[in-house]
């Protein structure tokens, strides 16, 4: 098992529990982290809260079909999506690809074929992200220089500890989107810290003291009580290299 794969979180969406279990067992055996959903509504919630790296999405579901789920995902995210279906008709493949699917696999499929498709799509996605990776992120007066791992406010460099920088970078990667407490804790510190909200609050306090003109009335790092935090980008988003 390649331990590097553990950084990838795969969302498996299918109303057939046996199919979800088949996918989960094989992906976890190959080193991926797997989260599951059994209908379209739950899938959209998982996309919002879990921020998966890739989605395996069934088309034929009872509440919201896979095409509609994909349409809603593409309104907010470019996460890679592989469509799963029992149908092999060309029209379905074309519709999925036109809506923004990255690949298409027809049931029944082997674990070997599924893993090959996942690896190929992730490889393409990584390559695309590398080509379009910004050199800096600008949030009003805050400039995060990704290449040099430094932060500048109004032309003045600000010293951040490695943990403070990692937290700010995680917030900046999702500018203007609220990140849940547990997701920030897991992504910055590790999954074992998911419940340590007081720990997160302390570091948000440290960041605000260094970044905000008035830490008691923050304009950059905004809290959603009981939910999470958001880095507000009032002017610009990520800049290209």
Residue pairs with C-beta under 8 A, 6 or more apart in sequence:
1 29
1 30
1 31
2 31
3 31
4 31
5 30
5 31
5 32
6 31
6 32
6 33
7 53
8 32
8 33
8 53
8 54
8 122
9 32
9 33
9 34
9 35
9 50
9 51
9 52
9 53
9 54
10 27
10 32
10 33
10 34
10 35
10 52
10 53
10 54
10 55
10 56
10 118
11 34
11 35
11 36
11 37
11 43
11 46
11 47
11 50
11 52
11 54
11 55
11 56
12 20
12 23
12 24
12 27
12 34
12 35
12 36
12 37
12 56
13 36
13 37
13 38
13 39
13 40
13 42
13 43
13 46
13 55
13 56
13 57
13 58
13 61
13 66
13 69
14 20
14 23
14 38
14 56
14 58
14 61
14 84
15 38
15 39
15 58
15 60
15 61
15 62
16 58
17 38
19 58
19 84
19 107
20 36
20 38
22 111
23 34
23 56
23 114
24 34
24 36
26 111
26 114
26 115
27 34
27 114
27 115
27 118
28 34
30 115
32 118
35 46
35 50
35 52
37 43
37 45
37 46
39 61
39 62
39 63
39 64
40 61
40 63
40 64
40 65
40 66
40 68
40 69
41 63
41 64
43 55
43 57
43 69
44 64
44 69
44 72
44 73
46 52
47 55
47 73
47 76
47 77
47 79
48 76
49 180
49 183
50 183
51 79
51 174
51 183
52 79
53 79
53 80
53 122
53 125
54 79
54 80
54 81
54 82
54 118
54 121
54 122
54 125
55 73
55 79
55 80
55 81
55 82
56 82
56 84
56 114
56 118
57 66
57 69
57 70
57 81
57 82
57 83
57 84
57 101
58 66
58 83
58 84
58 85
59 65
59 66
59 67
59 83
59 84
59 85
59 87
59 92
59 96
60 66
60 85
60 86
60 87
61 69
66 83
66 84
66 85
66 96
67 95
67 96
67 99
70 81
70 83
70 96
70 99
70 100
70 101
71 99
73 79
73 81
73 100
74 99
74 100
80 102
80 103
80 121
80 122
80 124
80 125
81 100
81 101
81 102
82 101
82 102
82 103
82 104
82 105
82 117
82 118
82 121
83 92
83 96
83 101
83 103
83 104
83 105
84 105
84 107
85 92
85 104
85 106
85 107
86 106
86 107
87 106
88 106
92 104
93 104
96 104
97 104
102 121
102 124
102 125
103 117
103 120
103 121
105 113
105 114
105 117
132 240
133 146
133 241
134 146
134 238
134 239
134 240
134 241
135 145
135 146
135 147
135 239
135 240
135 241
136 143
136 144
136 145
136 146
136 147
136 238
136 239
137 143
137 144
137 146
137 172
137 175
137 233
137 237
137 238
137 239
138 144
138 233
138 235
138 236
138 237
138 238
138 239
139 172
139 175
139 220
139 231
139 232
139 233
139 234
139 235
139 236
140 219
140 220
140 232
140 233
140 234
140 235
141 153
141 154
142 151
142 152
142 153
142 211
142 220
143 151
143 152
143 153
144 151
144 168
144 169
144 172
145 151
145 152
146 169
149 165
150 157
150 158
151 157
151 158
151 160
151 165
151 168
151 211
152 158
153 211
158 210
158 211
159 210
160 168
160 207
160 210
161 206
163 188
163 189
163 203
164 203
164 206
164 207
164 210
166 188
167 184
167 188
167 203
167 204
167 207
168 207
168 211
168 231
170 179
170 184
170 187
170 188
171 179
171 184
171 221
171 229
171 230
171 231
172 231
174 230
174 231
175 231
175 232
175 233
175 237
175 238
176 230
176 231
176 232
176 233
177 230
178 224
178 227
178 228
178 229
178 230
179 228
179 229
179 230
180 227
180 228
181 197
181 200
181 227
181 228
181 229
182 194
182 195
183 228
184 200
184 228
184 229
185 193
185 194
185 195
185 196
185 197
185 199
185 200
186 193
186 194
189 196
189 199
193 199
200 229
204 221
204 223
204 229
205 215
207 221
208 215
208 218
208 220
208 221
209 215
211 220
211 221
212 218
212 219
212 220
212 221
213 219
219 232
219 234
220 231
220 232
221 229
221 230
221 231
221 232
222 229
222 230
222 231
222 232
223 229
224 230
